[in-house]
Amino acid sequence: MAKQANRVVFNSSLTKKGWVVTRTGRTVSNHPTQKDAETAAVAAARKIYSDGGLAQAVLHKSDGTIREERTYGKDPERTPG
């Protein structure tokens, strides 16, 4: 099986300080609205993809649950559960 490059994941989520975009647990940017954070997460993921990488934007609701995931590059395999 060929080794696949790691997928870079950007999360947009609400914190006590407002909406943030994170990558591997570190804050990439802060935003005043959910829409601004989602736009930034999608743009960051698209940039990675346009540079030849694999990326994903995970967009959260204000309660922390996932509202939507956008994958750029080859989709990961589906797993049961």
Biopython code that builds the backbone (N, CA, C, O; Angstrom):
import numpy as np
from Bio.PDB.StructureBuilder import StructureBuilder

atoms = [
    (1, "MET", "N", (0.836, -1.171, 0.000)),
    (1, "MET", "CA", (0.000, 0.000, 0.000)),
    (1, "MET", "C", (0.884, 1.239, 0.000)),
    (1, "MET", "O", (1.814, 1.334, 0.801)),
    (2, "ALA", "N", (0.605, 2.189, -0.889)),
    (2, "ALA", "CA", (1.410, 3.404, -0.999)),
    (2, "ALA", "C", (1.135, 4.325, 0.180)),
    (2, "ALA", "O", (0.006, 4.434, 0.658)),
    (3, "LYS", "N", (2.191, 4.982, 0.634)),
    (3, "LYS", "CA", (2.037, 5.919, 1.738)),
    (3, "LYS", "C", (1.358, 7.189, 1.227)),
    (3, "LYS", "O", (1.752, 7.741, 0.200)),
    (4, "GLN", "N", (0.339, 7.645, 1.949)),
    (4, "GLN", "CA", (-0.405, 8.840, 1.565)),
    (4, "GLN", "C", (0.078, 10.019, 2.411)),
    (4, "GLN", "O", (0.369, 9.869, 3.598)),
    (5, "ALA", "N", (0.159, 11.190, 1.781)),
    (5, "ALA", "CA", (0.559, 12.387, 2.505)),
    (5, "ALA", "C", (-0.478, 12.690, 3.589)),
    (5, "ALA", "O", (-1.655, 12.357, 3.450)),
    (6, "ASN", "N", (-0.025, 13.319, 4.656)),
    (6, "ASN", "CA", (-0.940, 13.681, 5.735)),
    (6, "ASN", "C", (-1.902, 14.776, 5.291)),
    (6, "ASN", "O", (-1.522, 15.695, 4.565)),
    (7, "ARG", "N", (-3.127, 14.669, 5.727)),
    (7, "ARG", "CA", (-4.147, 15.664, 5.431)),
    (7, "ARG", "C", (-4.062, 16.755, 6.489)),
    (7, "ARG", "O", (-4.001, 16.465, 7.683)),
    (8, "VAL", "N", (-4.057, 18.003, 6.051)),
    (8, "VAL", "CA", (-4.043, 19.144, 6.952)),
    (8, "VAL", "C", (-5.484, 19.519, 7.252)),
    (8, "VAL", "O", (-6.265, 19.772, 6.335)),
    (9, "VAL", "N", (-5.841, 19.558, 8.534)),
    (9, "VAL", "CA", (-7.224, 19.819, 8.928)),
    (9, "VAL", "C", (-7.320, 21.175, 9.631)),
    (9, "VAL", "O", (-6.594, 21.455, 10.585)),
    (10, "PHE", "N", (-8.234, 22.003, 9.134)),
    (10, "PHE", "CA", (-8.526, 23.298, 9.744)),
    (10, "PHE", "C", (-9.917, 23.228, 10.350)),
    (10, "PHE", "O", (-10.863, 22.807, 9.683)),
    (11, "ASN", "N", (-10.053, 23.634, 11.603)),
    (11, "ASN", "CA", (-11.340, 23.647, 12.298)),
    (11, "ASN", "C", (-11.763, 25.084, 12.552)),
    (11, "ASN", "O", (-10.951, 25.908, 12.972)),
    (12, "SER", "N", (-13.028, 25.386, 12.298)),
    (12, "SER", "CA", (-13.579, 26.678, 12.718)),
    (12, "SER", "C", (-14.524, 26.374, 13.875)),
    (12, "SER", "O", (-15.429, 25.550, 13.748)),
    (13, "SER", "N", (-14.307, 27.048, 15.009)),
    (13, "SER", "CA", (-15.120, 26.765, 16.188)),
    (13, "SER", "C", (-15.211, 27.991, 17.088)),
    (13, "SER", "O", (-14.413, 28.923, 16.991)),
    (14, "LEU", "N", (-16.206, 27.959, 17.964)),
    (14, "LEU", "CA", (-16.460, 29.057, 18.891)),
    (14, "LEU", "C", (-15.712, 28.798, 20.193)),
    (14, "LEU", "O", (-15.756, 27.697, 20.740)),
    (15, "THR", "N", (-15.028, 29.825, 20.679)),
    (15, "THR", "CA", (-14.362, 29.761, 21.979)),
    (15, "THR", "C", (-14.886, 30.908, 22.836)),
    (15, "THR", "O", (-15.728, 31.685, 22.387)),
    (16, "LYS", "N", (-14.399, 31.012, 24.047)),
    (16, "LYS", "CA", (-14.808, 32.114, 24.923)),
    (16, "LYS", "C", (-14.368, 33.464, 24.364)),
    (16, "LYS", "O", (-14.936, 34.498, 24.715)),
    (17, "LYS", "N", (-13.366, 33.457, 23.502)),
    (17, "LYS", "CA", (-12.843, 34.693, 22.916)),
    (17, "LYS", "C", (-13.408, 34.971, 21.529)),
    (17, "LYS", "O", (-12.994, 35.935, 20.885)),
    (18, "GLY", "N", (-14.337, 34.158, 21.057)),
    (18, "GLY", "CA", (-14.929, 34.341, 19.735)),
    (18, "GLY", "C", (-14.617, 33.169, 18.822)),
    (18, "GLY", "O", (-14.177, 32.113, 19.276)),
    (19, "TRP", "N", (-14.849, 33.363, 17.535)),
    (19, "TRP", "CA", (-14.639, 32.307, 16.547)),
    (19, "TRP", "C", (-13.168, 32.228, 16.168)),
    (19, "TRP", "O", (-12.520, 33.250, 15.941)),
    (20, "VAL", "N", (-12.643, 31.001, 16.099)),
    (20, "VAL", "CA", (-11.237, 30.799, 15.745)),
    (20, "VAL", "C", (-11.110, 29.720, 14.687)),
    (20, "VAL", "O", (-11.990, 28.875, 14.522)),
    (21, "VAL", "N", (-9.995, 29.769, 13.977)),
    (21, "VAL", "CA", (-9.597, 28.695, 13.071)),
    (21, "VAL", "C", (-8.360, 28.080, 13.690)),
    (21, "VAL", "O", (-7.408, 28.783, 14.032)),
    (22, "THR", "N", (-8.377, 26.750, 13.836)),
    (22, "THR", "CA", (-7.235, 26.049, 14.412)),
    (22, "THR", "C", (-6.705, 24.997, 13.456)),
    (22, "THR", "O", (-7.413, 24.504, 12.578)),
    (23, "ARG", "N", (-5.434, 24.672, 13.658)),
    (23, "ARG", "CA", (-4.757, 23.599, 12.919)),
    (23, "ARG", "C", (-3.939, 22.848, 13.948)),
    (23, "ARG", "O", (-3.073, 23.433, 14.598)),
    (24, "THR", "N", (-4.197, 21.578, 14.101)),
    (24, "THR", "CA", (-3.547, 20.715, 15.100)),
    (24, "THR", "C", (-3.543, 21.364, 16.481)),
    (24, "THR", "O", (-2.532, 21.351, 17.185)),
    (25, "GLY", "N", (-4.694, 21.934, 16.858)),
    (25, "GLY", "CA", (-4.846, 22.488, 18.192)),
    (25, "GLY", "C", (-4.300, 23.884, 18.409)),
    (25, "GLY", "O", (-4.477, 24.455, 19.486)),
    (26, "ARG", "N", (-3.647, 24.438, 17.418)),
    (26, "ARG", "CA", (-3.085, 25.781, 17.547)),
    (26, "ARG", "C", (-3.926, 26.778, 16.766)),
    (26, "ARG", "O", (-4.361, 26.495, 15.650)),
    (27, "THR", "N", (-4.151, 27.934, 17.351)),
    (27, "THR", "CA", (-4.948, 28.964, 16.696)),
    (27, "THR", "C", (-4.203, 29.541, 15.502)),
    (27, "THR", "O", (-3.057, 29.976, 15.613)),
    (28, "VAL", "N", (-4.873, 29.535, 14.364)),
    (28, "VAL", "CA", (-4.332, 30.103, 13.129)),
    (28, "VAL", "C", (-4.816, 31.541, 12.977)),
    (28, "VAL", "O", (-4.051, 32.420, 12.581)),
    (29, "SER", "N", (-6.114, 31.780, 13.300)),
    (29, "SER", "CA", (-6.677, 33.122, 13.178)),
    (29, "SER", "C", (-7.912, 33.263, 14.054)),
    (29, "SER", "O", (-8.559, 32.276, 14.403)),
    (30, "ASN", "N", (-8.231, 34.519, 14.408)),
    (30, "ASN", "CA", (-9.412, 34.857, 15.216)),
    (30, "ASN", "C", (-10.378, 35.653, 14.352)),
    (30, "ASN", "O", (-9.963, 36.418, 13.481)),
    (31, "HIS", "N", (-11.702, 35.461, 14.609)),
    (31, "HIS", "CA", (-12.709, 36.104, 13.773)),
    (31, "HIS", "C", (-13.908, 36.539, 14.602)),
    (31, "HIS", "O", (-14.249, 35.889, 15.590)),
    (32, "PRO", "N", (-14.555, 37.643, 14.205)),
    (32, "PRO", "CA", (-15.714, 38.131, 14.957)),
    (32, "PRO", "C", (-16.997, 37.335, 14.709)),
    (32, "PRO", "O", (-17.902, 37.345, 15.543)),
    (33, "THR", "N", (-17.080, 36.640, 13.556)),
    (33, "THR", "CA", (-18.305, 35.897, 13.236)),
    (33, "THR", "C", (-17.987, 34.482, 12.775)),
    (33, "THR", "O", (-16.867, 34.178, 12.365)),
    (34, "GLN", "N", (-18.993, 33.632, 12.852)),
    (34, "GLN", "CA", (-18.871, 32.256, 12.385)),
    (34, "GLN", "C", (-18.563, 32.228, 10.894)),
    (34, "GLN", "O", (-17.718, 31.459, 10.436)),
    (35, "LYS", "N", (-19.258, 33.073, 10.144)),
    (35, "LYS", "CA", (-19.055, 33.097, 8.690)),
    (35, "LYS", "C", (-17.614, 33.465, 8.348)),
    (35, "LYS", "O", (-17.015, 32.855, 7.462)),
    (36, "ASP", "N", (-17.052, 34.454, 9.037)),
    (36, "ASP", "CA", (-15.666, 34.848, 8.782)),
    (36, "ASP", "C", (-14.694, 33.700, 9.080)),
    (36, "ASP", "O", (-13.751, 33.467, 8.325)),
    (37, "ALA", "N", (-14.932, 32.990, 10.182)),
    (37, "ALA", "CA", (-14.067, 31.869, 10.549)),
    (37, "ALA", "C", (-14.173, 30.739, 9.525)),
    (37, "ALA", "O", (-13.164, 30.144, 9.147)),
    (38, "GLU", "N", (-15.392, 30.445, 9.079)),
    (38, "GLU", "CA", (-15.579, 29.387, 8.087)),
    (38, "GLU", "C", (-14.913, 29.755, 6.765)),
    (38, "GLU", "O", (-14.287, 28.911, 6.125)),
    (39, "THR", "N", (-15.048, 31.009, 6.359)),
    (39, "THR", "CA", (-14.409, 31.464, 5.124)),
    (39, "THR", "C", (-12.899, 31.310, 5.220)),
    (39, "THR", "O", (-12.253, 30.879, 4.264)),
    (40, "ALA", "N", (-12.334, 31.661, 6.369)),
    (40, "ALA", "CA", (-10.885, 31.547, 6.566)),
    (40, "ALA", "C", (-10.432, 30.088, 6.572)),
    (40, "ALA", "O", (-9.392, 29.764, 5.999)),
    (41, "ALA", "N", (-11.199, 29.204, 7.214)),
    (41, "ALA", "CA", (-10.834, 27.778, 7.259)),
    (41, "ALA", "C", (-10.869, 27.168, 5.864)),
    (41, "ALA", "O", (-9.970, 26.413, 5.492)),
    (42, "VAL", "N", (-11.895, 27.488, 5.096)),
    (42, "VAL", "CA", (-12.015, 26.973, 3.729)),
    (42, "VAL", "C", (-10.880, 27.519, 2.859)),
    (42, "VAL", "O", (-10.288, 26.771, 2.080)),
    (43, "ALA", "N", (-10.576, 28.797, 2.980)),
    (43, "ALA", "CA", (-9.498, 29.398, 2.189)),
    (43, "ALA", "C", (-8.148, 28.756, 2.525)),
    (43, "ALA", "O", (-7.342, 28.502, 1.630)),
    (44, "ALA", "N", (-7.902, 28.496, 3.804)),
    (44, "ALA", "CA", (-6.649, 27.869, 4.208)),
    (44, "ALA", "C", (-6.538, 26.452, 3.639)),
    (44, "ALA", "O", (-5.476, 26.048, 3.164)),
    (45, "ALA", "N", (-7.639, 25.706, 3.690)),
    (45, "ALA", "CA", (-7.640, 24.340, 3.151)),
    (45, "ALA", "C", (-7.443, 24.351, 1.640)),
    (45, "ALA", "O", (-6.695, 23.535, 1.102)),
    (46, "ARG", "N", (-8.103, 25.264, 0.965)),
    (46, "ARG", "CA", (-7.944, 25.359, -0.495)),
    (46, "ARG", "C", (-6.508, 25.727, -0.878)),
    (46, "ARG", "O", (-5.996, 25.252, -1.891)),
    (47, "LYS", "N", (-5.864, 26.566, -0.076)),
    (47, "LYS", "CA", (-4.475, 26.953, -0.345)),
    (47, "LYS", "C", (-3.548, 25.734, -0.265)),
    (47, "LYS", "O", (-2.685, 25.545, -1.122)),
    (48, "ILE", "N", (-3.734, 24.921, 0.760)),
    (48, "ILE", "CA", (-2.933, 23.691, 0.898)),
    (48, "ILE", "C", (-3.149, 22.803, -0.328)),
    (48, "ILE", "O", (-2.197, 22.270, -0.896)),
    (49, "TYR", "N", (-4.417, 22.652, -0.727)),
    (49, "TYR", "CA", (-4.749, 21.813, -1.881)),
    (49, "TYR", "C", (-4.147, 22.375, -3.169)),
    (49, "TYR", "O", (-3.612, 21.621, -3.982)),
    (50, "SER", "N", (-4.230, 23.684, -3.358)),
    (50, "SER", "CA", (-3.684, 24.281, -4.582)),
    (50, "SER", "C", (-2.162, 24.157, -4.642)),
    (50, "SER", "O", (-1.567, 24.207, -5.719)),
    (51, "ASP", "N", (-1.544, 23.995, -3.478)),
    (51, "ASP", "CA", (-0.097, 23.779, -3.421)),
    (51, "ASP", "C", (0.272, 22.301, -3.539)),
    (51, "ASP", "O", (1.440, 21.939, -3.396)),
    (52, "GLY", "N", (-0.728, 21.438, -3.801)),
    (52, "GLY", "CA", (-0.475, 20.022, -4.033)),
    (52, "GLY", "C", (-0.710, 19.115, -2.840)),
    (52, "GLY", "O", (-0.432, 17.918, -2.920)),
    (53, "GLY", "N", (-1.214, 19.649, -1.733)),
    (53, "GLY", "CA", (-1.429, 18.841, -0.534)),
    (53, "GLY", "C", (-2.869, 18.380, -0.392)),
    (53, "GLY", "O", (-3.721, 18.675, -1.230)),
    (54, "LEU", "N", (-3.120, 17.661, 0.671)),
    (54, "LEU", "CA", (-4.459, 17.208, 1.029)),
    (54, "LEU", "C", (-4.919, 18.034, 2.214)),
    (54, "LEU", "O", (-4.147, 18.276, 3.141)),
    (55, "ALA", "N", (-6.177, 18.470, 2.193)),
    (55, "ALA", "CA", (-6.662, 19.327, 3.270)),
    (55, "ALA", "C", (-8.138, 19.091, 3.536)),
    (55, "ALA", "O", (-8.849, 18.475, 2.743)),
    (56, "GLN", "N", (-8.577, 19.608, 4.691)),
    (56, "GLN", "CA", (-9.972, 19.486, 5.081)),
    (56, "GLN", "C", (-10.337, 20.691, 5.950)),
    (56, "GLN", "O", (-9.538, 21.140, 6.772)),
    (57, "ALA", "N", (-11.545, 21.204, 5.759)),
    (57, "ALA", "CA", (-12.094, 22.254, 6.612)),
    (57, "ALA", "C", (-13.258, 21.632, 7.378)),
    (57, "ALA", "O", (-14.213, 21.139, 6.777)),
    (58, "VAL", "N", (-13.175, 21.658, 8.701)),
    (58, "VAL", "CA", (-14.227, 21.116, 9.550)),
    (58, "VAL", "C", (-14.920, 22.316, 10.202)),
    (58, "VAL", "O", (-14.321, 23.045, 10.992)),
    (59, "LEU", "N", (-16.191, 22.500, 9.853)),
    (59, "LEU", "CA", (-16.943, 23.671, 10.286)),
    (59, "LEU", "C", (-17.897, 23.269, 11.410)),
    (59, "LEU", "O", (-18.777, 22.428, 11.225)),
    (60, "HIS", "N", (-17.707, 23.888, 12.579)),
    (60, "HIS", "CA", (-18.477, 23.537, 13.769)),
    (60, "HIS", "C", (-19.625, 24.503, 14.014)),
    (60, "HIS", "O", (-19.565, 25.668, 13.620)),
    (61, "LYS", "N", (-20.670, 24.012, 14.666)),
    (61, "LYS", "CA", (-21.763, 24.850, 15.145)),
    (61, "LYS", "C", (-21.303, 25.531, 16.434)),
    (61, "LYS", "O", (-20.242, 25.203, 16.966)),
    (62, "SER", "N", (-22.092, 26.471, 16.933)),
    (62, "SER", "CA", (-21.716, 27.160, 18.165)),
    (62, "SER", "C", (-21.713, 26.226, 19.375)),
    (62, "SER", "O", (-21.072, 26.533, 20.381)),
    (63, "ASP", "N", (-22.424, 25.078, 19.299)),
    (63, "ASP", "CA", (-22.422, 24.123, 20.408)),
    (63, "ASP", "C", (-21.263, 23.131, 20.326)),
    (63, "ASP", "O", (-21.143, 22.245, 21.172)),
    (64, "GLY", "N", (-20.407, 23.278, 19.307)),
    (64, "GLY", "CA", (-19.220, 22.424, 19.181)),
    (64, "GLY", "C", (-19.391, 21.218, 18.283)),
    (64, "GLY", "O", (-18.399, 20.583, 17.926)),
    (65, "THR", "N", (-20.619, 20.878, 17.905)),
    (65, "THR", "CA", (-20.816, 19.742, 17.016)),
    (65, "THR", "C", (-20.436, 20.133, 15.584)),
    (65, "THR", "O", (-20.439, 21.310, 15.221)),
    (66, "ILE", "N", (-20.114, 19.131, 14.798)),
    (66, "ILE", "CA", (-19.708, 19.382, 13.416)),
    (66, "ILE", "C", (-20.937, 19.636, 12.560)),
    (66, "ILE", "O", (-21.877, 18.841, 12.539)),
    (67, "ARG", "N", (-20.911, 20.753, 11.859)),
    (67, "ARG", "CA", (-21.995, 21.109, 10.939)),
    (67, "ARG", "C", (-21.696, 20.608, 9.536)),
    (67, "ARG", "O", (-22.586, 20.139, 8.828)),
    (68, "GLU", "N", (-20.428, 20.713, 9.142)),
    (68, "GLU", "CA", (-20.054, 20.367, 7.769)),
    (68, "GLU", "C", (-18.559, 20.088, 7.699)),
    (68, "GLU", "O", (-17.765, 20.673, 8.436)),
    (69, "GLU", "N", (-18.192, 19.182, 6.797)),
    (69, "GLU", "CA", (-16.783, 18.914, 6.499)),
    (69, "GLU", "C", (-16.579, 19.070, 5.002)),
    (69, "GLU", "O", (-17.367, 18.575, 4.197)),
    (70, "ARG", "N", (-15.517, 19.762, 4.648)),
    (70, "ARG", "CA", (-15.167, 19.913, 3.231)),
    (70, "ARG", "C", (-13.767, 19.347, 3.037)),
    (70, "ARG", "O", (-12.813, 19.775, 3.686)),
    (71, "THR", "N", (-13.663, 18.382, 2.139)),
    (71, "THR", "CA", (-12.400, 17.697, 1.888)),
    (71, "THR", "C", (-11.830, 18.147, 0.556)),
    (71, "THR", "O", (-12.544, 18.218, -0.444)),
    (72, "TYR", "N", (-10.550, 18.447, 0.549)),
    (72, "TYR", "CA", (-9.855, 18.889, -0.666)),
    (72, "TYR", "C", (-8.754, 17.882, -0.970)),
    (72, "TYR", "O", (-7.845, 17.673, -0.166)),
    (73, "GLY", "N", (-8.849, 17.261, -2.142)),
    (73, "GLY", "CA", (-7.949, 16.183, -2.513)),
    (73, "GLY", "C", (-8.697, 14.872, -2.383)),
    (73, "GLY", "O", (-9.922, 14.866, -2.259)),
    (74, "LYS", "N", (-7.997, 13.790, -2.411)),
    (74, "LYS", "CA", (-8.615, 12.466, -2.333)),
    (74, "LYS", "C", (-9.384, 12.306, -1.020)),
    (74, "LYS", "O", (-8.841, 12.550, 0.057)),
    (75, "ASP", "N", (-10.657, 11.892, -1.117)),
    (75, "ASP", "CA", (-11.461, 11.663, 0.080)),
    (75, "ASP", "C", (-10.889, 10.500, 0.878)),
    (75, "ASP", "O", (-10.442, 9.510, 0.300)),
    (76, "PRO", "N", (-10.902, 10.615, 2.211)),
    (76, "PRO", "CA", (-10.470, 9.482, 3.032)),
    (76, "PRO", "C", (-11.436, 8.319, 2.876)),
    (76, "PRO", "O", (-12.605, 8.518, 2.545)),
    (77, "GLU", "N", (-10.949, 7.104, 3.116)),
    (77, "GLU", "CA", (-11.802, 5.929, 3.034)),
    (77, "GLU", "C", (-12.914, 6.019, 4.067)),
    (77, "GLU", "O", (-12.714, 6.511, 5.177)),
    (78, "ARG", "N", (-14.085, 5.538, 3.681)),
    (78, "ARG", "CA", (-15.196, 5.513, 4.637)),
    (78, "ARG", "C", (-14.988, 4.334, 5.582)),
    (78, "ARG", "O", (-14.583, 3.246, 5.174)),
    (79, "THR", "N", (-15.274, 4.581, 6.837)),
    (79, "THR", "CA", (-15.151, 3.510, 7.822)),
    (79, "THR", "C", (-16.481, 3.347, 8.518)),
    (79, "THR", "O", (-17.218, 4.319, 8.683)),
    (80, "PRO", "N", (-16.803, 2.118, 8.933)),
    (80, "PRO", "CA", (-18.075, 1.893, 9.611)),
    (80, "PRO", "C", (-18.098, 2.610, 10.955)),
    (80, "PRO", "O", (-17.068, 2.789, 11.605)),
    (81, "GLY", "N", (-19.312, 3.017, 11.356)),
    (81, "GLY", "CA", (-19.475, 3.625, 12.681)),
    (81, "GLY", "C", (-19.658, 5.036, 12.572)),
    (81, "GLY", "O", (-19.812, 5.719, 13.585)),
]
sb = StructureBuilder()
sb.init_structure("model")
sb.init_model(0)
sb.init_chain("A")
sb.init_seg("    ")
for serial, (resi, resn, name, xyz) in enumerate(atoms, 1):
    if name == "N":
        sb.init_residue(resn, " ", resi, " ")
    sb.init_atom(name, np.array(xyz, "f"), 0.0, 1.0, " ", f" {name:<3s}", serial, name[0])
structure = sb.get_structure()
